[in-house]
Amino acid sequence: MPVLSLVLYSLYLALAFGLRVAIQLRRTGSTGLSGIGGRPAERIAGAGFVLAALLGLAAPVLALLGRVEPINGLDTNWVYAVGAVLALLGIVGTFYAQIAMGDSWRIGVDAEERTELVTDGPFAYVRNPIYSAVIPTALGLALLVPSWVAIVGFVGLAIALEVQVRLVEEPYLLRAHGAAYAGYAARVGRFAPGVGRMRASAPRPRRLDGRGRSRVGQG
């Protein structure tokens, strides 16, 4: 199913990046793209995301060219069907979570920028619903072209998400939002409801914007 994989991959990029950036630019005057910072964890996560994106594109292209073969046992119609369903649901879920984040939506972390902490909608159930939807999207696309290239790309993405969330975003959110985020993280799971909740800890100092309000963004 390499053609379907390419179509869904293109749809994902068009919605999650193209359309979402256009909406953000129109509403706020900013693209919402913060880029990759200079800290080692940010560079590692960024490299992982780039690698996963390249392998995610290479997998169906190489399959169409006959350069890679499906992994034994995964070259079946039911695997392809599961992959298509996961990818479609993940694409819809990703875009929905991005829209639910409103003006606070960002890609990357800018330590000098503050956006409101979003805790309603899908964020009431998991702290990172965008990433929670990205995972089934990537897995679904990999199952549509189940070669070693696609599997390595999916694993790379999963590692990059863990590094980005645990070592970049969560420490930033705790520094920026203090007790508000600590309490939220103690109630709500990281990627799945009730799973990955933080232990309650003493409030940390919050950094305030020019009008005395604590603001922060999350992914």
N, C-alpha and C positions, 0 to 999 in steps of 0.2 A: 504493500500500500504506500509506496514512496510518493506518488502524486498527491494522494490525500494528505499525507504528512506535510508536504510542502505547502499545500493550500491552507491547512490549519495553522502551520507555522507563520505563514504570511498574514493570516487573519489576526493571530495573536499579536504580532508586531504592530499591525495597523491600529488595533484597538488600544493595547496596553501602552504603547509608546506614541504612535502618531496622533491618534484622536485624543488621548488623555493629555498629551502635552499641548495640543491645540486648545483644548478646553481650559486648561490651567492658564495658558498665555492670555486667552481672551478674558478670563475672570479676574486675574491678578496682575497681569503684565509681566509675569515671570514664567519660565518654562517648567520650573520645579526640578530641574536637573542640577544636582549639586556636584556631580562628578566624584572622583576617587581622591581621598585625602592622602596625606603623606605618611600616616602611621602604618607600621608593618601589617597589622590586621586588616586595615582597609585595602592595602595593596594586594594582600593575599586573596581577600574576598573578591576584589575587582578582577583580578586575574582569573579566578575561578569562574566568575560570571561570563567573562569574555570567552574562555575556553569552552564552557558549556554551550554558549550561543553558536560558536563556530562548529563544534561537533554536532550540534542539533541540526544545523543546516547541511553539514557534510554528509551525515548519515543517509538521508533520502537521495541526495545527489549521487553518492557512491553506489547506492543500491540501484538507481536507474541506469548507471553506467556499467553495472555488473561487476564492480570492483570488490564488493563485500557480499557475503552470503548471510542469511538469517541464522541465528543460533538454533541448533537442533532442539526440537521440542517447542519452540516458540513460533515456528512458521505454520500457524494454524488459524482458521477463520475466527475461532472464538477469542484468540489473543488479539487479533486485529479489531474485532468488535469491541472488546473491553478497552483497547487503546483509543478507539474513536470516541467512545462515550466519555472516558476520563478526560481526553483532550478538550472536547466540547464543553463539558461541565467546568473544567478548570479555566478555560478562556472566559466563559460567562462570569464565573466567580471572581476571577482576577479583576475584570473591568468593574463589576459591581462594587467590590471592596475599594477599588481606587476612587470611584465616584463617591462612595460613602465617606471617604476621608475628607472630601470637600477641599477647601483652600489649603489645608494642612498637608496635602499630598506632596511628597518629595521622593526623588530617587537619589540616594546618597545622603550623607550627613554633612551639614555645614555648622561647625561649632559656634559660629557667630550669629546664626539665624534662629529665631524662635517662632514656632507655630503652635496653635492650640493642641492640647492633648485630647485625642478623640477616643471616647470610651463607650459610644453608643452604636446602634446598628450591629453589624457583624463584629465590631470591636468589643462588644459586650460579651462575646462568647470566646474569642481568642484574641490575643494581643497583636498577632500578625496575620490577619486574614488574607492579605494580599499574597504573602509567601505561602500560606496554607493552600491557596488556590494554584499557585505556580507549581507546586510539587506534583499534583495530579496531572496538570497540563503537560509538564515535561515527561512524566512517566507514560502518559498516553501517547505522546509523540514518539517516544522510544519504542513502545510496543507496536507501533505501526510499521517500524523498520527495525526489528529486533536484532541488530547486529552488535558486535563488540564496540563499534564506534558510538552507537546510540547509548549503550549502557554506560560506557565511560563518561559520556557527556552528562548523563543523568546523575551519576555518582558525583561528578565534579560540581554540578549545580547544588546538590544536597549539602556537600561540604562547605561550599561558598556561602550558602544561606545560614548554616550553623555559625560560621565564623562571623559573618556580618551581624547577625542578631545578638549572639552572646558576647562578642568581643568589641563590637563597634557601637551598635545602636542602644543596647540595654545600659551599658555604662554611661553613655551620653545622656540618655533619658533620665537616669537616676541623678546625675550631676545637675541637669537642667531643671528637673521638675520635682526633685526631692521626694517628700512624703506622699505627694499626690500619685506619682508613678509607682512608688514602692507599695502603696496600698492597693493600687489597681493590679499590679503584677502579682501580689499575694492572693488575689481573688480569681484571676483569669489566667487560663493556660497559655502557653507560648504559641503552639501551632494547632493544638487540639483542645477542646474544652476540658478543663480540669487537669491537664497534663503539662508539666513544666512550670508550675506556679513557683514564684520566688518565696523564700522564707521572709516573713515580716522582720524588718530591722528598724533600727532607730532612724528617724528622719534625717535626710541629708540636706545641706544648705541648697537653696534654690537660687539660680541666677535670674535676675529680673530684667525686663526690657525697660526702655526709657520711660514708660508710664507706670512702672511698678507692678507689672503683671508677669507672672511666670508662664512662659509659653514654650512649646516644644513640638517637634514632629516625630512621627513613627511610621514604619513601613509595613 
